[in-house]
Amino acid sequence: MNKLRVIVVDDSALMRKLISDMINEEADMEVIDTARNGEELLTKLSKNTPDAITMDVEMPKMDGVTTLKEMKKRNINIPVIVLSSMSHDGAHITIDCLAAGAFDFVEKPSGTISLDINNIKIELVRKIRSAFIKMQGVKENKVKVMEKSHIFNHTLDIKKNNDIKKGNNFRSKKIDAVVIGASTGGPKALYTVITDLPDNLGVPVFVVQHMPAGFTKAFAERLNSNSKIEVIEAQDRMYIQKNVVYIAPGGFHMEVENDSRIHLNTEPAIWGVRPAVDKLFISASKVYGSNILSIVLTGMGKDGAQGTVEIKKNDGITVAEDRSTCIIYGMPRAAYETGKVDIVLPIQDVACEIAKAVSGR
């Protein structure tokens, strides 16, 4: 069996050993080399071409962000999983790495003894496999999946056109709130959407991005500094206002309450994640009824599918990202397969669709 080949990059010898051991314990993976920084990695890439790279974000000589930018300049298309500490600086650098082209990130182990070390290993190897599959174009059943994607896009276009002909144009529906869910690939997708929203959108926007505690604040701050609309990390009991994007904090489910406030809680994870998209969608559907627009973006798993069903049950509008622009076509596919998605859109069209739906155009 051909193993998935990985290069581990970290300035700490201890971390290189720890991460290499995690990977080498998997029957289908092997670490073929290590590097102490981005400069050394680039040299080694001239001799070895791995299937994936794990890389620390904070390194001497050439850090993670600089390395990713240099890889892009040299047209080196190897998926990179970055590892970061939960420090304020580490979180901000991680968000910069994602913007620079990193496939995803994992919280960095704090040492050889950690209660969460096994969870980190599970997440790391899962994301390495996902990155490899994405780069391979999902070879297994590729033609079948592509055909199915073409068919359902065509079907949804017909449904949309028939609704308009019957006078049931959803654009005439009043929209009071927008809810968005995303996971792997979400930071880049959300950046595309949110930075293109107008400052006078006229409704609140609620976002769940699967991300650990400590990183969502940095993500919200980056979005806010590059957007026309205000973006903040949500707080418990915060009053909901129009023209504000609320990012669910890592480690907390975010729900909408009837008293126009946000409720954060630490109830059990759903689908292994907290915050969960389904929690947000279902609670928002109860409050806003038919006057809500939901959007499921790129991500692994099926979080958001159940929420999509509930929103459609209450006659809201439901959208899923098109497979062609997804980093991982998991969550949007699960939402579509419920039969309750109204429209499928490439990521670059989502912000425009939100603005049109809210304005009634």
N, C-alpha and C positions, 0 to 999 in steps of 0.2 A: 504494500500500500504506500502510495506517495504521501509523505507527510507535508502538512502546511508549515512552510519555512518562515521563521521569525527572527528579526534582529532586535535586540534589547538595547536601548540607549538610556544611560543614567550616569551621572558623575559619581555616584556612590557605589563602591564595590559590593557593599552589603545589599543594596537594592537590586543591582544587576543579578546577584546570586539568587535573591528571594524571588524575583520575577521570573528568572530563567527556570527555577525549580517548578514554579506554578505551571509554566507552559510545558516543560518537558514531562510532567506527570501525565499529560494528556496523550493518549495513544496515537492521535492523528496530528500531533504538533511536535515541532522540534526547534530549538534555538540554534541557529547556524552561526551566529556571531554576536558580539556585543560591542558597544562603543561608549566612550566617556562623555561625549558631547556631539553637537551637530556637525562640527567640522570633521571629526573623526568618522562620523557616519557617512558623510558625503564621499569621503575617500574610499571607504569600504564598499559603498554602493557601486563603485566603478568595477569591482571584482565580483561582488555577489548581488544577486537580485532576489530579495525575499518576497514572500507573498504578503507580508504585513510587518509593520514596525511598531514597537511600543517605545514611547519617548517621554522622559521627564520634561516638564515645562521650564524648570529653572536650572540652568547649567552654565558653567563658565565657558568662555571663548565664543560659543554660539548656542544661544538658548533655543527653546522650542519654536517660538514665533519666527525668529530669524531663519531657522532651519526649514520650516515649512514654506516660507516665502522663497527661499533659495531653491528648494525642490521644485516649486512651481515654475520658477524662471528656467530651470534646466529641463522642464517637462518630464520630471520623474513622477509617474503616477502609481505610487505604492501607498495603500491605505495606512494611515498613522493613527494609533490609539494613544492619546496623551495621558500621562499620569500626573495628578496635581494634588498638592496639599490643600486643606480647607482654609488656609490663611486668607486674609483679605487680598493680598498681592497675588497669591496663587490662584484664587478664584478669577480675578480680573485677567491674569495672563492666560488662563484656560479659555475664557471667552474669546480672547484675541486669537488663540490657537485655532479654535473652531472657525472663526472668521477667516483665518488664513488657509483653511483647507483640511484641518484634521477631521478624520471620520467621526470620532467620538472621544469621550474621555472617561476615565475611571479614577475614583479617589485613591490617592497613593497610600499604600500601607505605611503605618507609623513605625513599624519595626517587626521583628520576627515573632514577637508575642502580641497577639491582638485577638480580641473576641470576634472581630469582623473579618479576619484574614481569609476565612473560607468563602465568605460572601464576596469579597473582593476578587478572589480567584475565579469564582463562578462567573461574575460579571465580566472580568477581563477576557476569559477564554470564549465566552459567548459573543462578545463584541469583535474579537479577532476573527471568529468564524463568520460572523455577519459581514464584516468588511471584505473578507475573501470572497464570499458568495456574491456580494454586490459587484466586485471587480471582475468576477468571472461572467457576469451577465446572467446569473442564475441559469447555468447550462441545463440543469435537469428540467425537463418539460418546458424549455424556453419557448418553443414554437406554440405549444398549447396555451401557455399563459398569455403570450402576445395576442393570439387569436381571440382569446376570451376577453382580453382588455379592449380590443378593437370592437368586439361585439357589444360589450356593455356600454362603451362610450356612445356608440351609434344608437343603441336603445334609449339611453337617457336623453340624447338629443331629440329623438322622436317624441318622447314623453313630454319634454319641455315645450316643443312646438305644438303638440296637441293641446296642452293646457292653455297656451296663448290663444289658439283658435277657438277654444270653448269659452273664452272670456274669463278663465281662471288664472290669469297672469299673476304669478306670485309677487311680481314687482309692485303690485297695487296694495300688497299687505303691509300694514304698519309694523315696523321693526323697533323694538324698545331695547334690545340687548343683543350682543354678539358673544358667542362662546367658542373657544378654539382649543383643540387638544393636539399635542405632538409628543414625539419621543425621539428616537435616533434620527439625526438629521434635522431635528426641529429647530435648534437655535438659528441655523442659517435660513431655514424656511420662514421662521417667524420674523427674522430680521427683514427679509424681502417684503413680507406682508405689512408689518407694523410701521416700518419707516416710510411706507408709501401711503399711509392713511392721512387724511386731512385733520388739521387741529380742531375743526368744527364739525366733526363727524355727527355729533348729536345724540350718541348713545354710549353707554359703558361697554367695554370689551373685557371679557374675563378669559385668562389664558392658563392652562395647565401644561407645563413642559416637564416631562420626567427628568428630574435633576436633583441631586442630593442637597441637603441643607448646607448653606454657606455659599452656594454658587448662584442661586436664583437672584440674590440681591445684586451681585455683580452683573448678571445678565440684564436685569431690569435697568440698572444704571447705564449700561452701554446702549440699550435700546432708547432710553430717554434722551441721551446726549446726541442721538442721531435721528430722532423722529420729530415730526411736527406736533404730534399728539403727545400728551403727558403719559409717561409709563412709570409705574411704581410697583414695588413688591407689596402685596396685600398684607394687612394686619387684621387681627381679630377684632370684630365689632366696628370696623371702619365703615362709615357711611358711603354709600355708592353714589358716584357723581357721573354725569355725562362727560364725554370727551376725555376719559381717563382709561388707560389700559392697566388692568390689575393682574400681576403675575403671581401665581400661587407659590408660596415659599416652600422650599424643599423640606420634606418631612411632615407636611401638614396637608390634609385634604382641605380644599376650599369649596364652600357651599354658599349659595345665595339665600337670604332669608326674606320673609315677607315684610319685615320692618325696614327694608331698603339698606340692610347692612350685610357685611361679609362675615361668615362664620368659619373659623379655622378649627380643625380638630385633629386628634391623633388616633382616631378609630383605626381598626385593623386595615392593613394594606389590601387593595383590590388588585388582582392579577399580579401580585407581588410588588406593587408600586404605591407610594404615597408621596405626593398627591396623585389622585386618579382622575382621569378625564370623566369617567362615568359618574362619579360623585358630583362633579360640577354640572354636567349636562342635565342630570336628573333633577337636581335641586333647582336649577335655573328654569327648567321647563315648568315646574310647579308654580313658580313665581310669575313668569312672563307668558305662560300659555302659548298661544299661537303667534305671539309677537316676538319671536326669537329666531335667530339665524345661527346654526351650528356648523363648525368646520372641523373635519378630522384631517390632520396633516401626517406626513411621513413618520414612521415608527414601527418598532417590532411589537408583535402581540395583537390583542384585540380590544384593548382599552378604548372606549368611546363608542363601540358598536351598540351596546345596550342603551347608552345614553341617546344615541341617534334614533333608536326605536322609540324611546319615550318622547323625544322632541317631535317626531313625526306623528306619534299617536295624538299629541296635542295640537297637531296641524301647524307646527313650525316649519321653517325651511332648513333643509339639510344639504351640506356640501361635503365632498371628499376630494382630496388631492389626486390628480391624475398619476397613474403609474409612471409615466414618462419623466416626471420631475421628482419622484420620491427617491430618497436615499435607501429607505427600506419600505417596500410596499406591503406592509403588514396591517397596520391599523386602518388605513383607508380601504384596503381590500375587505377587511372584516366588516367595516361599516357598510360598504356597498353590498356585500353578500346578504345583509339583512333584508334587502329589497326596499329599504326606506331612504335611500339617498336620492335627492332631487337632481343634483348637478355634479358632474365631475369636471374639475378645472386644473390646468397646470398652475404651478405656484405663482408665476408672474401675473396671472389674471385674478388672483384671489382678492387683493386689496380693492381693485376696481369693482369687483362683484359686490363686495361689502358696501362700498360707497353707493353703488346704484340701488342695492336692495334697501338700504336705510333711507335714501332720498325718495324712494318710490318710483324711480325711473326704470 
